[in-house]
Amino acid sequence: MKSHARVVVIGGGVVGCSVLYHLTKFGWTDVVLVERSELTSGSTWHAAGGMHTINGDPNVAKLQKYTVELYKEIEDYSGQDIGLHMTSGMMLAATKERFDWMKSILAKGRYMGLEAELLTPKEAHDLMPLIDPDQFVGAVFDPVEGHLDPYGTTHAYAKSAKKNGAEIYLHTKVEDLAQREDGSWRVITNKGEIIAEHVVNCGGLWAREVGRMVGLELPVLAMEHMYLITEDMPEVIEFNRTAGRELMHCVDFDGEIYLRQERNGMLMGTYEKACRPWSPLNTPWDFGHELLEEDIERITPELEVGFRHFPAFNKAGIKKIINGPFTFSPDGNPLVGPVRGMTNFWSACAVMAGFSQGGGVGLALANWMIHGDPGFDVFAMDVARYGDFATLGYTNAKVRENYSRRFSIRYPNEELPAGRPLLTTPIYDRLKAAGAVFGASYGLEQPLWFAPAGVEDHFSWRRSTDFETVGAEARAVREGVGLMETSGFAKYAVKGRGAEAFLDRLLACRMPATGRMTLAPMLKADGKLIGDFTLAKLGEGDFLLIGSGIAEDYHMRWFEAHLPKDGSVTLEALNLGLVGLAIAGPNAREVLRKLTHQDLSTAAFPFMAVRRMDLGMAPAIVGRVSYTGDLGYEIWMKPQYQRYLYDLILEAGEEFGIRLFGLRALNALRLEKSYGSWSREYRPLYGPLEARLDRFVALDKAADFIGKAAAGLERENGGTLRLCTFILEAKDADVIGDEPIYLDGVVRGWVTSGGYAHAAGVSVAVGYVPKDIADVTGDWSVELLGEMLPARLQREPLFDPTGATMRK
Ligand SMILES: Cc1cc2nc3c(=O)[nH]c(=O)nc-3n(C[C@H](O)[C@H](O)[C@H](O)COP(=O)(O)OP(=O)(O)OC[C@H]3O[C@@H](n4cnc5c(N)ncnc54)[C@H](O)[C@@H]3O)c2cc1C
């Protein structure tokens, strides 16, 4: 065994072997993998081996496509047979709602070049005769689907890595990890110690335990999962004989089951509602090549539907039932990337679909380790998307919910209930009493809208029960004044003698003067956006940075990685240590005037000014800015003052008819200004010019900010994309994001977000198209729920195009 290695990968499942292979493929060959038993001896060996490219998140789908396309390469390179069966597959819909959902998945696939197509039940039956066509309303055919041998595939990765110079130590268990002063790791195994520059946690079923070795509680939990294999079925044998091919994969969403051919019979698995976590507290180290006890009763309700939808199963004998554990994160996506606060400790775990995603995870992680960047937009699987709210208990609740809903529809207006409420602000009960319907984001309950008594969200793809009320909230802001809670934003205090220089290098904007705010894009070295903030300078060496709530840990990881080591800067994510309220609308100033003796005139307190001021008896930070695009103020306070200020503002606003509004009205309002938002319009895929944030990039400032050279290049060559706003001729549904944009009948771009702009009375879509067509007055359309909606380019903001109102 080596005593030193550049990288130690812990775990020889499909994920660890893929990471190892990709590291060697990109040139890091001083790498080893340690496996406590044999390769595949975690969850990998008993997997059903199914894989496909379709995923609700287009960025994850891209990596799945890569994974599937990689198989031929590793088979050829390693000489190891991986038992690849590219059978193709279909997703079946038994209800109209389900079919609507499938159409939206199909539409997403269109701008990514996925070649799926819609099928009628008859066409589906012709392709897959085990289906009872009367049980379905339609299907989606996916040509790129199949299954493989998990053992062969894992060994093909491993052999390829070894061919490139990697070493693999079997029966070598990592028992502890300790970081040395120089940042390198002591990997303490039962066979001795290895000093490694980097450690990768690919511990699969034991990833949580490996995390605990370094004091981490990773949000990952194993669930029991069952599938059955039938005896030979005459229908299968007959189909193979006459068609000359295998039966294709099927996912029957309404039956909550998946199936594929296994030799001369079939394999049927289910994500049952009565699901069961496995080893919720500690995974036993002596768990080996074992299966869990089968429990057919638990999956009987799903099997009954399956047998009805696929009648041939009624006559088939069951040869075997497999029950094995595998891991999930709270949202079902992997946990990949560098762990915040640790040097060179990497995560690649919670991969619930190792054969669809393992290649992509290995690729992204190897890129990240070698080049400092994953090379893709991997936020959906970034380990940093969870903060400290994702405890063991939270993970348990969310994973069980996620597992049991694996094949359920999630409507765009549907908020899932498990693990809630967890984080609340001091005014939670007051908002609730006022009718707030909450959504949870980054663990925090946030008002989406304020429902009249007796009305609640009806989940739908189309406009729903909230439509009129959200419209009234939005109009109340435009016509009078509205109050909303803004505590869900991330807030960072950056202080110290080095704070200004640190931010000047980190952010692409010009630094504001004391008492001023600015919009502040943050770029990566390649010039793409890695954040967008509002930066407020409260005093010398005293800054407040406001950004996206869901990206708090993600951004903290980036900030900390660039923090000077001389102690000249202190940086703190304030989380709920600072909470917020915002008022907006033409009467906002009049409301605020009643709470302070300070001069709020435009001359004294203009647009983008920021100041500490007392409101009533409470100290606050007030900024003259509003994401609604109206005259407005963001007010930040310590949580102990929030109830007082909330009451005070409502009382002061009473004479102006102040109305509470939620995030849905805010979305409607910001669309009228074509304001983008993080994780939608602003992502690491886009440059600032493409995202129309270029005016906030100060190429002429002295500081050599991160991404400056690349941003300069983008300004010279114009980048490739442009963010555009469209007005749609929508009927009863509005876009949510990821719908394809067509010009003259050809897919040219994708929607990033949208909705109904209530005050303007139009349906809006925001999205990216190639820059050379971004100004074309052509035949634009957007595909929504299987319909082509005529679209018109909206070249200037619908509301206050000159910005005069917000500056008034
Ligand atoms: C019944 C069933 C059916 C499935 N069907 C499919 C399917 O059809 N398609 C699909 O894509 N996925 C499927 N899966 C999921 C798939 O198995 C997982 O996504 C995959 O196995 C995850 O691989 P991994 O490498 O992350 O974890 P694991 O396979 O659990 O590997 C982790 C490895 O790390 C080793 N290890 C852990 N801790 C240490 C330590 N301290 N020191 C040394 N070694 C250590 C373990 O021994 C183990 O070998 C299925 C799973 C089950 C249970």
PDBQT file of the ligand as one rigid body, heavy atoms in Angstrom, charges set to zero:
ROOT
HETATM    1  C1  LIG A 901     -32.788  -2.834  -5.004  1.00  0.00    +0.000 C 
HETATM    2  C2  LIG A 901     -32.054  -1.733  -5.693  1.00  0.00    +0.000 A 
HETATM    3  C3  LIG A 901     -32.267  -1.460  -7.035  1.00  0.00    +0.000 A 
HETATM    4  C4  LIG A 901     -31.587  -0.420  -7.658  1.00  0.00    +0.000 A 
HETATM    5  N1  LIG A 901     -31.787  -0.179  -8.984  1.00  0.00    +0.000 NA
HETATM    6  C5  LIG A 901     -31.080   0.791  -9.610  1.00  0.00    +0.000 A 
HETATM    7  C6  LIG A 901     -31.222   1.008 -11.002  1.00  0.00    +0.000 A 
HETATM    8  O1  LIG A 901     -31.964   0.307 -11.671  1.00  0.00    +0.000 OA
HETATM    9  N2  LIG A 901     -30.522   2.004 -11.578  1.00  0.00    +0.000 N 
HETATM   10  C7  LIG A 901     -29.673   2.811 -10.854  1.00  0.00    +0.000 A 
HETATM   11  O2  LIG A 901     -29.059   3.700 -11.428  1.00  0.00    +0.000 OA
HETATM   12  N3  LIG A 901     -29.519   2.624  -9.529  1.00  0.00    +0.000 NA
HETATM   13  C8  LIG A 901     -30.197   1.645  -8.896  1.00  0.00    +0.000 A 
HETATM   14  N4  LIG A 901     -30.030   1.443  -7.559  1.00  0.00    +0.000 N 
HETATM   15  C9  LIG A 901     -29.203   2.404  -6.819  1.00  0.00    +0.000 C 
HETATM   16  C10 LIG A 901     -27.724   2.116  -6.963  1.00  0.00    +0.000 C 
HETATM   17  O3  LIG A 901     -27.466   0.893  -6.402  1.00  0.00    +0.000 OA
HETATM   18  C11 LIG A 901     -26.927   3.236  -6.284  1.00  0.00    +0.000 C 
HETATM   19  O4  LIG A 901     -27.209   4.461  -6.908  1.00  0.00    +0.000 OA
HETATM   20  C12 LIG A 901     -25.431   2.981  -6.346  1.00  0.00    +0.000 C 
HETATM   21  O5  LIG A 901     -25.113   1.708  -5.890  1.00  0.00    +0.000 OA
HETATM   22  C13 LIG A 901     -24.674   3.994  -5.522  1.00  0.00    +0.000 C 
HETATM   23  O6  LIG A 901     -23.317   3.654  -5.566  1.00  0.00    +0.000 OA
HETATM   24  P1  LIG A 901     -22.250   4.218  -4.560  1.00  0.00    +0.000 P 
HETATM   25  O7  LIG A 901     -20.935   3.924  -5.132  1.00  0.00    +0.000 OA
HETATM   26  O8  LIG A 901     -22.542   5.624  -4.249  1.00  0.00    +0.000 OA
HETATM   27  O9  LIG A 901     -22.498   3.462  -3.175  1.00  0.00    +0.000 OA
HETATM   28  P2  LIG A 901     -22.202   1.955  -2.696  1.00  0.00    +0.000 P 
HETATM   29  O10 LIG A 901     -22.493   0.983  -3.741  1.00  0.00    +0.000 OA
HETATM   30  O11 LIG A 901     -22.890   1.805  -1.397  1.00  0.00    +0.000 OA
HETATM   31  O12 LIG A 901     -20.649   1.946  -2.503  1.00  0.00    +0.000 OA
HETATM   32  C14 LIG A 901     -19.985   2.455  -1.385  1.00  0.00    +0.000 C 
HETATM   33  C15 LIG A 901     -18.746   1.628  -1.157  1.00  0.00    +0.000 C 
HETATM   34  O13 LIG A 901     -17.967   2.283  -0.183  1.00  0.00    +0.000 OA
HETATM   35  C16 LIG A 901     -17.376   1.293   0.635  1.00  0.00    +0.000 C 
HETATM   36  N5  LIG A 901     -17.047   1.964   1.907  1.00  0.00    +0.000 N 
HETATM   37  C17 LIG A 901     -17.886   2.646   2.702  1.00  0.00    +0.000 A 
HETATM   38  N6  LIG A 901     -17.236   3.129   3.774  1.00  0.00    +0.000 NA
HETATM   39  C18 LIG A 901     -15.965   2.720   3.655  1.00  0.00    +0.000 A 
HETATM   40  C19 LIG A 901     -14.815   2.902   4.461  1.00  0.00    +0.000 A 
HETATM   41  N7  LIG A 901     -14.855   3.548   5.618  1.00  0.00    +0.000 N 
HETATM   42  N8  LIG A 901     -13.657   2.383   4.033  1.00  0.00    +0.000 NA
HETATM   43  C20 LIG A 901     -13.590   1.708   2.849  1.00  0.00    +0.000 A 
HETATM   44  N9  LIG A 901     -14.648   1.491   2.059  1.00  0.00    +0.000 NA
HETATM   45  C21 LIG A 901     -15.827   1.997   2.455  1.00  0.00    +0.000 A 
HETATM   46  C22 LIG A 901     -18.461   0.250   0.758  1.00  0.00    +0.000 C 
HETATM   47  O14 LIG A 901     -17.963  -0.997   1.134  1.00  0.00    +0.000 OA
HETATM   48  C23 LIG A 901     -19.067   0.247  -0.633  1.00  0.00    +0.000 C 
HETATM   49  O15 LIG A 901     -18.500  -0.702  -1.475  1.00  0.00    +0.000 OA
HETATM   50  C24 LIG A 901     -30.687   0.388  -6.916  1.00  0.00    +0.000 A 
HETATM   51  C25 LIG A 901     -30.474   0.110  -5.572  1.00  0.00    +0.000 A 
HETATM   52  C26 LIG A 901     -31.147  -0.942  -4.963  1.00  0.00    +0.000 A 
HETATM   53  C27 LIG A 901     -30.876  -1.217  -3.517  1.00  0.00    +0.000 C 
ENDROOT
TORSDOF 0
